[in-house]
Protein backbone atom coordinates (compact mmCIF):
# COMPACT_ATOMS: atom_id res chain seq x y z
CA UNK A 1 0.00 0.00 0.00
CA UNK A 2 1.34 3.40 -0.95
CA UNK A 3 0.47 6.72 0.70
CA UNK A 4 0.88 9.73 -1.55
CA UNK A 5 2.05 12.92 0.17
CA UNK A 6 1.72 16.37 -1.37
CA UNK A 7 5.13 17.82 -2.20
CA UNK A 8 4.08 21.21 -0.81
CA UNK A 9 3.63 19.90 2.74
CA UNK A 10 6.09 21.85 4.90
CA UNK A 11 5.98 19.40 7.82
CA UNK A 12 4.58 16.16 6.38
CA UNK A 13 3.24 13.39 8.51
CA UNK A 14 5.32 10.24 8.73
CA UNK A 15 3.72 6.87 8.12
CA UNK A 16 4.62 3.52 9.70
CA UNK A 17 6.45 0.94 7.58
CA UNK A 18 3.99 -1.75 8.69
CA UNK A 19 0.43 -1.38 9.88
CA UNK A 20 -1.53 -4.14 11.59
CA UNK A 21 -5.15 -3.36 10.83
CA UNK A 22 -7.93 -5.11 12.68
CA UNK A 23 -11.33 -3.79 11.55
CA UNK A 24 -14.37 -4.85 13.58
CA UNK A 25 -15.85 -8.16 12.42
CA UNK A 26 -13.15 -8.82 9.85
CA UNK A 27 -9.85 -10.62 9.75
CA UNK A 28 -6.70 -8.84 10.83
CA UNK A 29 -4.44 -7.69 8.00
CA UNK A 30 -0.89 -6.40 7.88
CA UNK A 31 -0.03 -3.75 5.31
CA UNK A 32 3.46 -2.83 4.18
CA UNK A 33 3.33 0.94 3.82
CA UNK A 34 5.33 2.89 1.27
CA UNK A 35 5.17 6.62 0.65
CA UNK A 36 5.68 8.75 -2.41
CA UNK A 37 5.91 12.53 -2.55
CA UNK A 38 4.09 14.09 -5.51
CA UNK A 39 2.32 17.34 -6.23
CA UNK A 40 -1.33 16.75 -5.39
CA UNK A 41 -3.99 19.09 -6.79
CA UNK A 42 -6.57 18.26 -4.11
CA UNK A 43 -5.65 17.62 -0.49
CA UNK A 44 -2.42 16.52 1.15
CA UNK A 45 -2.61 12.72 1.57
CA UNK A 46 -4.32 9.77 -0.06
CA UNK A 47 -3.80 6.06 -0.62
CA UNK A 48 -2.62 5.38 -4.17
CA UNK A 49 -5.51 4.35 -6.38
CA UNK A 50 -8.14 5.74 -4.01
CA UNK A 51 -7.67 9.50 -4.32
CA UNK A 52 -11.20 9.94 -5.69
CA UNK A 53 -12.64 7.93 -2.78
CA UNK A 54 -10.92 9.42 0.27
CA UNK A 55 -8.39 12.22 0.64
CA UNK A 56 -7.04 14.15 3.62
CA UNK A 57 -6.33 17.87 3.92
CA UNK A 58 -4.04 18.66 6.87
CA UNK A 59 -4.02 21.87 8.86
CA UNK A 60 -1.48 22.37 11.62
CA UNK A 61 -3.27 24.66 14.04
CA UNK A 62 -5.54 27.62 14.70
CA UNK A 63 -3.00 30.07 13.27
CA UNK A 64 -3.05 28.32 9.91
CA UNK A 65 -6.85 28.20 9.85
CA UNK A 66 -7.16 31.83 10.92
CA UNK A 67 -4.77 32.78 8.12
CA UNK A 68 -6.79 30.75 5.60
CA UNK A 69 -10.01 32.46 6.71
CA UNK A 70 -8.53 35.96 6.60
CA UNK A 71 -9.70 38.40 3.91
CA UNK A 72 -6.27 38.21 2.30
CA UNK A 73 -6.30 34.40 1.84
CA UNK A 74 -10.01 33.53 1.88
CA UNK A 75 -10.61 33.49 -1.91
CA UNK A 76 -7.60 31.28 -2.59
CA UNK A 77 -8.37 28.96 0.32
CA UNK A 78 -12.05 28.62 -0.57
CA UNK A 79 -11.24 27.69 -4.19
CA UNK A 80 -8.68 25.13 -3.02
CA UNK A 81 -11.09 23.70 -0.43
CA UNK A 82 -13.90 23.41 -2.99
CA UNK A 83 -11.52 21.68 -5.42
CA UNK A 84 -10.47 19.30 -2.62
CA UNK A 85 -14.11 18.46 -1.84
CA UNK A 86 -15.06 17.98 -5.49
CA UNK A 87 -12.04 15.76 -6.12
CA UNK A 88 -12.92 13.02 -3.64
CA UNK A 89 -16.15 11.41 -2.44
CA UNK A 90 -15.13 11.44 1.23
CA UNK A 91 -12.91 14.39 2.15
CA UNK A 92 -11.31 14.41 5.60
CA UNK A 93 -9.95 17.54 7.26
CA UNK A 94 -7.23 16.63 9.75
CA UNK A 95 -6.31 19.33 12.27
CA UNK A 96 -3.22 18.44 14.26
CA UNK A 97 -4.01 20.60 17.26
CA UNK A 98 -7.00 20.06 19.56
CA UNK A 99 -9.32 23.05 20.04
CA UNK A 100 -8.63 23.02 23.78
CA UNK A 101 -5.12 24.29 22.98
CA UNK A 102 -6.41 27.18 20.86
CA UNK A 103 -7.23 29.57 23.70
CA UNK A 104 -4.01 31.30 24.62
CA UNK A 105 -2.98 34.75 25.72
CA UNK A 106 -2.82 35.77 22.07
CA UNK A 107 -5.98 37.86 21.69
CA UNK A 108 -5.17 38.70 18.08
CA UNK A 109 -6.59 35.36 16.95
CA UNK A 110 -10.27 35.37 16.03
CA UNK A 111 -10.91 31.90 17.44
CA UNK A 112 -14.72 32.09 17.55
CA UNK A 113 -14.94 33.51 14.04
CA UNK A 114 -12.47 30.89 12.77
CA UNK A 115 -14.49 28.07 14.33
CA UNK A 116 -17.75 29.46 12.88
CA UNK A 117 -16.28 29.51 9.38
CA UNK A 118 -14.70 26.09 9.84
CA UNK A 119 -17.92 24.38 10.94
CA UNK A 120 -19.96 26.05 8.20
CA UNK A 121 -17.50 24.77 5.59
CA UNK A 122 -17.49 21.26 7.03
CA UNK A 123 -21.27 21.09 6.95
CA UNK A 124 -21.63 22.73 3.53
CA UNK A 125 -19.23 20.25 1.92
CA UNK A 126 -19.94 17.20 4.11
CA UNK A 127 -16.34 16.93 5.29
CA UNK A 128 -15.29 14.59 8.10
CA UNK A 129 -13.22 16.29 10.80
CA UNK A 130 -10.36 14.47 12.48
CA UNK A 131 -8.40 15.97 15.40
CA UNK A 132 -4.83 14.98 16.15
CA UNK A 133 -3.92 16.13 19.64
CA UNK A 134 -1.26 18.72 20.03
CA UNK A 135 1.16 19.96 17.41
CA UNK A 136 4.26 17.79 17.50
CA UNK A 137 7.61 17.81 15.76
CA UNK A 138 9.37 14.61 16.83
CA UNK A 139 9.61 11.77 14.33
CA UNK A 140 7.85 9.32 16.66
CA UNK A 141 4.96 11.69 17.31
CA UNK A 142 4.56 12.60 13.60
CA UNK A 143 4.52 8.87 12.84
CA UNK A 144 1.65 8.40 15.33
CA UNK A 145 -0.29 11.19 13.62
CA UNK A 146 0.42 9.58 10.26
CA UNK A 147 -0.94 6.31 11.60
CA UNK A 148 -4.13 8.05 12.76
CA UNK A 149 -4.67 9.53 9.29
CA UNK A 150 -3.91 6.20 7.59
CA UNK A 151 -6.35 4.32 9.82
CA UNK A 152 -9.08 6.89 9.08
CA UNK A 153 -8.56 6.45 5.33
CA UNK A 154 -8.55 2.65 5.65
CA UNK A 155 -11.75 2.70 7.70
CA UNK A 156 -13.49 4.76 5.02
CA UNK A 157 -12.29 2.47 2.24
CA UNK A 158 -13.41 -0.58 4.20
CA UNK A 159 -16.79 0.99 4.93
CA UNK A 160 -17.26 1.67 1.23
CA UNK A 161 -16.34 -1.94 0.41
CA UNK A 162 -13.41 -1.05 -1.84
CA UNK A 163 -10.59 -2.36 0.33
Secondary structure per residue as TSV (DSSP state, phi and psi in degrees):
chain	resnum	aa	ss	phi	psi
A	1	X	-	360.0	136.2
A	2	X	E	-120.3	129.8
A	3	X	E	-98.8	127.1
A	4	X	E	-94.8	132.5
A	5	X	E	-117.8	132.0
A	6	X	E	-65.2	133.4
A	7	X	T	-66.8	-15.7
A	8	X	T	-89.4	-1.2
A	9	X	-	-65.0	122.4
A	10	X	S	-76.1	-37.0
A	11	X	S	-132.5	74.1
A	12	X	-	-64.9	152.0
A	13	X	-	-67.9	158.4
A	14	X	-	-113.5	139.8
A	15	X	-	-112.1	147.1
A	16	X	-	-66.9	153.4
A	17	X	S	-71.6	-35.1
A	18	X	E	-128.7	143.4
A	19	X	E	-133.2	120.5
A	20	X	E	-90.0	118.7
A	21	X	E	-116.7	125.9
A	22	X	-	-129.8	76.0
A	23	X	-	-69.4	148.9
A	24	X	T	-57.7	130.7
A	25	X	T	75.6	8.7
A	26	X	S	-130.9	166.7
A	27	X	-	-73.6	149.1
A	28	X	-	-69.6	140.9
A	29	X	E	-131.6	149.4
A	30	X	E	-115.2	126.2
A	31	X	E	-109.6	133.3
A	32	X	E	-85.2	123.9
A	33	X	-	-105.0	127.8
A	34	X	E	-116.9	158.7
A	35	X	E	-127.9	153.6
A	36	X	E	-141.8	135.5
A	37	X	E	-99.7	119.8
A	38	X	E	-139.4	161.7
A	39	X	-	-76.8	124.0
A	40	X	-	-110.4	130.9
A	41	X	S	-76.3	-31.6
A	42	X	S	-126.5	119.4
A	43	X	-	82.9	-173.0
A	44	X	S	-120.0	-24.7
A	45	X	E	-145.7	141.4
A	46	X	E	-157.7	164.8
A	47	X	E	-90.3	128.6
A	48	X	T	-50.6	131.2
A	49	X	T	91.3	-10.1
A	50	X	-	-125.1	20.4
A	51	X	T	-63.1	-27.6
A	52	X	T	-87.8	-2.4
A	53	X	T	-99.2	-52.4
A	54	X	E	-144.7	135.0
A	55	X	E	-145.0	149.6
A	56	X	E	-118.3	131.6
A	57	X	E	-105.4	127.4
A	58	X	E	-104.9	135.9
A	59	X	E	-125.4	137.7
A	60	X	-	-74.2	-47.8
A	61	X	-	-166.2	-175.4
A	62	X	H	-63.0	-34.9
A	63	X	H	-62.4	-42.6
A	64	X	H	-64.7	-45.2
A	65	X	H	-63.4	-43.8
A	66	X	H	-60.5	-40.9
A	67	X	H	-63.2	-42.3
A	68	X	H	-63.2	-34.6
A	69	X	T	-88.4	-1.4
A	70	X	S	-70.5	158.7
A	71	X	H	-56.2	-38.0
A	72	X	H	-65.3	-35.1
A	73	X	H	-111.5	-8.7
A	74	X	H	-57.7	-47.1
A	75	X	H	-60.5	-46.6
A	76	X	H	-63.5	-47.0
A	77	X	H	-62.5	-44.8
A	78	X	H	-61.0	-43.6
A	79	X	H	-61.1	-44.7
A	80	X	H	-64.3	-40.4
A	81	X	H	-67.5	-41.6
A	82	X	H	-62.7	-42.3
A	83	X	H	-62.0	-43.3
A	84	X	H	-57.2	-47.6
A	85	X	H	-69.4	-35.7
A	86	X	H	-72.0	-26.3
A	87	X	H	-80.7	-11.9
A	88	X	-	-143.3	147.7
A	89	X	S	-69.9	-34.7
A	90	X	E	-129.5	82.4
A	91	X	E	-74.0	142.6
A	92	X	E	-123.8	129.2
A	93	X	E	-101.0	119.6
A	94	X	E	-107.0	118.2
A	95	X	E	-109.4	119.8
A	96	X	E	-62.8	-35.8
A	97	X	E	-101.3	131.8
A	98	X	-	-68.1	147.7
A	99	X	G	-60.2	-27.5
A	100	X	G	-62.4	-19.6
A	101	X	G	-90.4	-4.7
A	102	X	T	-74.7	-30.1
A	103	X	-	-83.1	108.9
A	104	X	-	-126.7	-170.4
A	105	X	S	-78.0	-5.9
A	106	X	-	-80.1	97.9
A	107	X	T	-81.5	-2.3
A	108	X	T	-75.9	-16.5
A	109	X	S	-81.7	133.2
A	110	X	-	-91.2	73.2
A	111	X	H	-63.8	-48.1
A	112	X	H	-60.6	-45.3
A	113	X	H	-64.7	-39.5
A	114	X	H	-63.2	-45.0
A	115	X	H	-64.5	-39.8
A	116	X	H	-59.5	-47.6
A	117	X	H	-64.6	-42.3
A	118	X	H	-58.8	-51.3
A	119	X	H	-67.8	-33.6
A	120	X	H	-64.1	-42.1
A	121	X	H	-63.6	-44.7
A	122	X	H	-60.1	-42.4
A	123	X	H	-71.1	-44.4
A	124	X	H	-60.0	-35.4
A	125	X	T	-109.4	8.7
A	126	X	T	51.9	56.1
A	127	X	-	-102.3	132.9
A	128	X	E	-77.8	137.1
A	129	X	E	-105.7	133.1
A	130	X	E	-129.5	123.9
A	131	X	E	-97.1	146.0
A	132	X	E	-92.5	-61.7
A	133	X	E	159.2	-101.0
A	134	X	S	-129.0	153.8
A	135	X	-	-64.2	126.7
A	136	X	-	-127.9	155.8
A	137	X	-	-124.4	-13.0
A	138	X	S	-72.2	152.9
A	139	X	H	-59.7	-45.7
A	140	X	H	-61.4	-43.8
A	141	X	H	-68.9	-39.7
A	142	X	H	-66.8	-31.2
A	143	X	H	-67.6	-39.0
A	144	X	H	-63.5	-41.9
A	145	X	H	-64.5	-40.2
A	146	X	H	-60.4	-39.6
A	147	X	H	-64.8	-39.8
A	148	X	H	-58.9	-48.2
A	149	X	H	-63.0	-44.0
A	150	X	H	-61.6	-44.9
A	151	X	H	-63.6	-36.8
A	152	X	H	-64.2	-42.5
A	153	X	H	-65.7	-43.0
A	154	X	H	-62.3	-41.6
A	155	X	H	-60.9	-41.8
A	156	X	H	-64.5	-45.5
A	157	X	H	-61.8	-41.3
A	158	X	H	-64.8	-43.9
A	159	X	H	-60.1	-36.0
A	160	X	T	-81.6	-6.3
A	161	X	T	75.8	22.1
A	162	X	-	-106.9	1.4
A	163	X	-	-104.0	360.0
